[in-house]
Amino acid sequence: MKIAVVGTGYVGLVSGTCFAETGNNVICVDIDAKKVERMRNGEVPIYEPGLELLFERNTKEGRLRFTTNLVEAVSFAEIIFLALPTPPGEDGSADLSYILGVASELSNIIKDYKVIVDKSTVPVGTAEKVHAAIAANCDESLFDVVSNPEFLREGVAVDDFLKPDRVVIGTNSEKAQKFMKRLYEPFVRQGNPIFFMDERSAEMTKYAANSYLATRISFMNEIANLCEMTGANVDNVRKGMGSDNRIGKRFLFPGVGYGGSCFPKDVQALAKTASQNDYEFKILNSVMNVNRLQKNILSAKILRHFGEDLTGKTIAVWGLAFKPNTDDIREAPALYIIDDLIKAGAKVVAYDPEAMENVNTIYNGQVEMADDQYSCIENADALAIITEWSVFRTPNFDRVAEALNNKVIFDGRNLYSLDRMKELGFHYESIGRSIIPAKVKAK
């Protein structure tokens, strides 16, 4: 099939590349001419495991190409995906200006039948707004607007796209449904479902799913905080809960809060949608509040240990991305923790396998970036672990002890066992578990 993807951000580039991988001819559109030129030259502008290989193969074989020319893309394509940003506005609502702006352009371009697909995460009712914007100067018989929310997890997005748990498609048009079914059938050969529903239900499904997962995370973070106060161990609680098949094991790991491009803005947008419909979504308001507080939980532990003034202290940070296997730092807990440490006077040295360049653009030299995880902790007074990259899970603890001024670790992801830390003699503080105390022994 002939496909155009408007927007080459995270969702757009992964979608376009994976559609090309199944034999479709794909043209991706972006207004950023420099970015388009980089992609034409074979450069993948985001880090996502497995994406580069597919990108190289499909560009080489001519199934994936890039342009700044929307007219060219629309003329070429049967199906046009809108994968544009929907950032939160000041009031928490999703900003639809990018999507509706492109929809208005399409209104003057479409000359024959097209399926227009909202791939971005958008509030309930957006498909109707997109339809109205296109219909302003275009015969309604020449297009249908479909809602097809993405369910991609950064770090495993390629696998999620190629082997989806489910595909959700919102449309009341039989003609558009046939196009979408034909497009997605190669991705669900193992029998995973394609759910067809109305557009508003499809839009709500995406927000409901992400908001529920964010709620699970915040609930476990609350349980973890209470475990610390009562002497319970959140690891044991999590295992006991997760073994109940009504609950399941996923999204029950406590930590320093959720971040990224989806959960924060989607929870906020759904709560705003509720407010616009005169409904107070009490649970989601609590989820957002819990998550705001949780992002500072590790820095609070560090300040309790060393005192409120960290002048003269060096804190090493392992992990900057909001989750492993991505360079995405949007709403990353690390940024909130680093802000607290700098404000308290600490010197911060950080290491992340992929996200350091992105963080550097924010702090402009205020945070020292290390070449590797061990040079990061050299002569530091404590280590703070914020992102659970695999490389941090089994470090050489002899090297860690030798490099640190004090054998002190603050673990925001509960990577290490309490028994192991006690055996090694570290002062070890994690989330929802008892503190393993040790005498802070200077070099």
C-alpha positions in Angstrom: 0.0 0.0 0.0 1.0 3.6 -0.5 1.4 5.4 2.9 2.3 8.9 4.0 3.3 9.7 7.5 3.2 13.3 8.5 5.6 13.9 11.4 8.9 12.0 12.0 9.0 12.1 15.7 9.1 9.0 17.8 5.7 7.6 16.7 5.9 8.8 13.1 9.4 7.4 12.4 8.7 4.0 14.1 5.4 3.7 12.3 6.7 4.6 8.9 9.7 2.3 9.2 7.6 -0.6 10.4 5.0 -0.1 7.7 7.8 -0.2 5.1 9.2 -3.3 6.7 6.0 -5.2 5.7 6.4 -4.2 2.0 4.4 -1.0 1.9 5.8 2.1 0.1 6.1 4.9 2.7 6.9 8.6 2.4 7.5 10.5 5.7 6.9 14.2 5.8 8.5 16.7 8.1 8.8 20.5 8.0 12.3 20.4 9.5 14.5 20.4 6.3 17.7 19.6 8.2 16.2 16.6 9.9 14.8 15.4 6.5 18.2 15.7 5.0 19.8 13.8 7.8 17.4 10.9 7.4 17.9 11.0 3.6 21.6 10.5 4.4 20.9 7.5 6.5 20.9 9.1 10.0 18.3 7.9 12.5 17.4 11.0 14.6 16.2 9.0 17.7 17.5 6.1 19.6 15.3 3.0 19.6 16.6 -0.5 19.7 16.2 -2.3 16.4 15.0 0.7 14.5 18.3 1.5 12.7 18.5 -1.9 11.0 15.0 -1.6 9.6 15.6 2.0 8.7 18.7 1.2 6.7 17.2 -1.8 5.0 14.0 0.0 3.8 15.6 3.2 2.7 18.2 1.2 0.8 15.4 -0.8 -0.9 13.4 2.3 -1.7 10.4 1.6 0.4 11.0 4.4 2.9 11.8 7.9 1.8 11.5 11.4 3.2 10.3 14.8 2.1 9.3 18.3 3.2 6.7 18.5 0.5 3.2 17.7 1.9 1.6 18.0 -1.6 4.0 15.3 -2.9 3.2 13.0 -0.1 -0.6 13.4 -0.3 -0.6 12.9 -4.0 1.3 9.7 -3.6 -0.5 8.1 -0.7 -3.7 6.1 -0.2 -3.5 6.4 3.6 -2.2 9.5 5.4 -1.1 9.1 9.0 -1.0 12.2 11.2 1.8 11.5 13.8 2.2 15.1 15.1 3.0 16.4 18.6 0.1 17.1 21.0 2.0 18.8 23.9 0.1 19.8 27.0 -1.1 23.4 27.1 -0.8 25.6 30.2 -4.3 24.3 31.3 -3.3 20.6 30.8 -5.4 20.1 27.6 -3.7 18.6 24.6 -2.6 21.2 22.0 -4.1 20.2 18.7 -2.7 23.1 16.7 -0.2 20.9 14.8 -2.8 18.4 13.8 -5.5 20.8 12.9 -3.0 22.9 11.0 -2.1 20.0 8.8 -5.7 19.1 8.4 -6.4 22.6 7.1 -3.6 22.1 4.6 -5.0 18.8 3.5 -8.3 20.5 2.8 -6.7 22.3 -0.1 -4.6 19.4 -1.4 -6.8 16.2 -1.5 -8.1 15.5 -5.0 -9.0 11.8 -4.7 -10.1 9.5 -1.9 -7.8 9.3 1.1 -8.0 7.7 4.5 -6.7 10.2 7.1 -5.5 8.5 10.3 -5.0 10.2 13.6 -2.0 8.3 15.0 -1.2 10.9 17.6 -2.7 10.6 21.1 -5.7 13.0 20.9 -8.7 13.9 23.1 -12.1 12.5 22.5 -13.8 14.3 19.6 -10.5 15.1 17.7 -11.5 13.0 14.7 -14.6 15.2 14.3 -12.4 18.4 14.5 -10.0 17.0 11.9 -12.9 16.0 9.7 -14.4 19.5 9.9 -11.0 21.1 9.1 -10.5 19.0 6.0 -14.1 19.4 4.9 -13.8 23.2 4.9 -12.5 23.1 1.3 -12.8 19.4 0.4 -15.7 17.3 -0.6 -16.5 14.9 2.2 -16.7 12.0 -0.3 -13.0 12.3 -0.9 -11.8 11.3 2.6 -12.6 9.5 5.9 -10.9 10.3 9.2 -9.9 7.3 11.3 -8.6 7.1 14.9 -5.8 4.6 15.3 -4.0 5.2 18.6 -0.5 3.9 19.1 0.5 1.6 22.0 4.2 1.7 21.7 6.6 1.4 24.6 9.8 3.2 24.2 12.7 0.8 24.2 10.7 -2.0 22.6 8.6 0.0 20.1 9.7 -1.8 17.0 8.6 -5.2 18.5 5.4 -3.6 19.8 4.6 -2.3 16.3 5.5 -5.4 14.4 3.8 -7.8 16.9 1.0 -5.7 18.6 -1.1 -7.1 21.4 -4.0 -5.5 19.7 -4.8 -2.9 17.1 -7.5 -0.3 17.8 -9.2 1.4 14.9 -12.0 3.9 15.3 -14.2 4.4 12.2 -17.8 4.3 11.1 -16.8 4.1 7.4 -16.9 0.6 5.9 -14.6 1.8 3.1 -12.0 3.1 5.5 -12.3 -0.1 7.6 -11.4 -2.2 4.5 -8.3 -0.1 3.9 -7.2 -0.3 7.6 -7.9 -4.0 7.8 -5.8 -4.7 4.8 -3.0 -2.6 6.1 -2.8 -4.2 9.6 -3.5 -7.9 8.7 0.2 -8.7 8.2 0.9 -7.6 11.8 -1.7 -9.9 13.5 -1.1 -13.2 11.7 -0.8 -14.9 15.1 -4.4 -14.1 15.9 -4.1 -10.9 18.0 -7.2 -8.8 17.6 -8.1 -5.8 15.5 -10.8 -3.9 17.4 -13.0 -1.8 15.2 -15.1 0.8 17.1 -16.4 4.3 16.8 -13.8 7.1 16.7 -14.6 8.5 20.1 -14.2 5.1 21.8 -10.9 4.6 20.1 -9.6 8.0 21.3 -10.8 7.2 24.8 -9.2 3.7 24.8 -5.7 5.2 24.5 -6.1 7.6 27.3 -7.8 5.1 29.5 -5.0 2.5 29.0 -2.2 4.9 29.8 -4.0 6.5 32.7 -4.7 3.1 34.3 -1.0 2.1 34.0 0.1 5.4 35.5 -2.4 4.8 38.3 -0.9 1.3 39.0 2.6 2.9 39.2 1.5 5.6 41.5 -0.4 3.2 43.7 2.7 1.0 44.1 4.8 4.1 44.9 2.3 5.0 47.7 2.5 1.4 49.0 6.3 1.6 48.9 6.3 4.8 50.9 4.1 3.3 53.5 6.2 0.1 53.6 9.2 2.3 54.6 7.2 3.7 57.5 5.8 0.4 58.7 8.8 -1.8 58.3 7.3 -3.9 55.4 9.3 -4.8 52.3 7.7 -3.6 49.1 9.4 -6.4 47.1 7.5 -9.0 49.1 4.3 -7.0 48.8 4.7 -6.7 45.1 5.2 -10.4 44.6 2.3 -11.3 46.8 0.0 -8.9 44.9 1.3 -9.8 41.4 0.6 -13.5 41.9 -3.1 -12.7 42.0 -4.2 -13.3 38.4 -6.8 -10.5 38.9 -4.0 -8.0 39.3 -1.0 -9.4 37.4 2.7 -8.6 37.7 3.3 -5.7 35.4 3.6 -2.1 36.4 4.0 -2.9 40.1 7.6 -1.9 40.5 8.0 1.1 42.7 10.5 3.8 41.9 11.0 7.5 41.5 7.8 8.2 39.4 6.8 7.9 35.8 8.0 10.2 33.0 8.3 10.1 29.3 6.2 11.5 26.4 3.0 9.6 27.2 1.9 9.0 30.7 2.4 12.6 32.1 0.6 14.4 29.3 -2.1 11.6 28.8 -3.1 11.6 32.4 -3.2 15.4 32.4 -5.2 15.5 29.2 -7.8 12.9 30.4 -8.3 14.8 33.6 -8.7 18.0 31.6 -11.3 16.3 29.3 -13.2 15.2 32.5 -13.1 18.8 33.8 -14.4 20.1 30.4 -17.3 17.8 30.8 -18.0 19.0 34.4 -16.6 15.8 35.9 -13.9 15.7 38.6 -11.7 12.7 37.9 -10.5 12.4 41.5 -8.3 9.3 41.0 -6.3 10.9 38.2 -5.8 14.2 40.1 -4.4 12.1 42.9 -2.2 10.1 40.5 -0.7 13.4 39.2 -0.1 14.7 42.7 1.5 11.4 43.9 3.8 11.4 40.8 4.9 15.0 41.4 6.0 14.1 44.9 7.6 10.8 44.0 10.0 12.4 41.6 11.7 14.1 44.5 11.8 11.1 46.8 15.4 10.1 46.1 16.8 13.6 46.5 14.9 13.9 49.8 16.7 10.8 51.0 20.1 12.2 50.0 19.4 15.5 51.8 18.3 13.6 54.9 21.5 11.6 54.9 24.0 14.4 54.3 22.0 17.5 55.5 20.2 20.2 53.6 23.5 21.9 52.4 25.3 19.7 49.9 28.0 22.3 49.2 31.3 20.5 48.7 29.6 17.2 48.0 29.7 15.3 44.7 26.8 13.1 43.8 27.2 10.6 41.0 24.1 9.8 39.0 23.6 6.7 37.0 20.7 7.0 34.5 19.2 10.1 32.9 16.6 8.9 30.4 13.1 8.4 31.8 13.4 4.6 31.2 16.1 2.3 29.8 16.7 1.7 26.1 15.8 5.2 25.1 17.4 8.7 24.9 14.1 10.3 25.8 14.3 12.7 28.8 10.8 14.2 28.6 9.5 14.5 32.2 12.4 12.2 33.3 12.6 11.9 37.1 16.4 12.4 36.8 15.9 16.0 35.9 13.8 16.8 39.0 16.4 15.0 41.2 19.3 16.8 39.6 17.6 20.1 40.1 17.2 19.4 43.8 20.9 18.4 44.1 22.2 21.5 42.3 19.9 23.8 44.3 21.3 22.2 47.5 24.9 23.1 46.3 26.0 19.6 45.1 28.3 19.0 42.2 26.5 16.4 39.9 28.4 14.0 37.7 26.2 11.8 35.5 26.4 8.9 33.1 23.7 7.4 30.8 24.3 5.1 27.8 22.2 7.3 25.5 20.7 10.4 27.0 23.7 12.6 28.0 23.7 14.7 24.9 20.0 15.6 25.5 20.5 16.4 29.1 23.5 18.6 28.3 21.3 20.8 26.2 19.3 21.6 29.3 22.0 22.1 31.9 24.7 23.7 29.6 27.7 22.4 31.6 26.1 22.5 35.1 26.1 18.7 35.1 29.4 17.0 34.3 29.0 14.1 31.9 31.2 11.0 32.5 32.7 8.7 29.9 31.5 5.6 31.6 29.8 4.4 34.8 32.9 4.0 36.8 34.6 7.3 35.9 31.3 8.8 36.9 31.6 7.7 40.5 35.3 8.5 41.0 35.7 10.6 44.2 31.9 11.0 44.5 30.4 11.1 48.0 27.4 9.0 47.0 25.9 7.2 44.0 22.2 7.8 43.0 20.7 5.3 40.6 17.8 6.7 38.7 17.3 4.7 35.5 17.5 0.9 35.5 19.7 0.3 32.5 20.9 -3.3 32.3 24.6 -2.2 32.6 23.8 -0.9 36.2 22.3 -4.1 37.4 25.5 -6.1 38.1 28.3 -3.6 38.6 31.7 -4.5 39.9 31.1 -3.5 43.5 34.8 -3.7 44.4 35.3 -0.9 41.8 32.3 1.0 43.1 33.6 0.9 46.7 37.1 1.9 45.6 35.9 4.8 43.5 33.4 6.3 45.9 34.6 8.5 48.8 31.9 6.9 50.9 30.2 3.6 50.4 26.8 5.2 50.0 24.2 4.2 47.3 20.7 5.7 46.9 18.8 3.3 44.5 15.6 4.7 42.9 14.9 1.4 41.1 15.6 -1.3 43.7 18.3 -2.9 41.6 20.2 -4.6 44.4 19.2 -7.1 47.1 19.3 -5.8 50.7 21.3 -8.9 51.8 23.9 -8.2 49.2 24.3 -4.6 50.2 24.6 -5.5 53.8 27.2 -8.1 53.0 29.2 -5.6 51.0 29.0 -3.0 53.8 27.3 -0.2 51.8 25.0 2.3 53.2 22.1 1.5 51.0 18.7 3.3 50.7 16.1 2.2 48.1 12.3 2.6 47.6 9.9 0.9 50.0 12.5 -1.2 51.8 14.5 -0.8 55.0 17.7 1.2 55.0 20.9 -0.8 55.2 23.1 1.3 57.4 26.8 1.4 57.3 29.4 3.7 58.8 30.3 6.3 56.2 33.9 5.6 55.9 36.0 8.2 54.1 39.0 7.4 52.0 
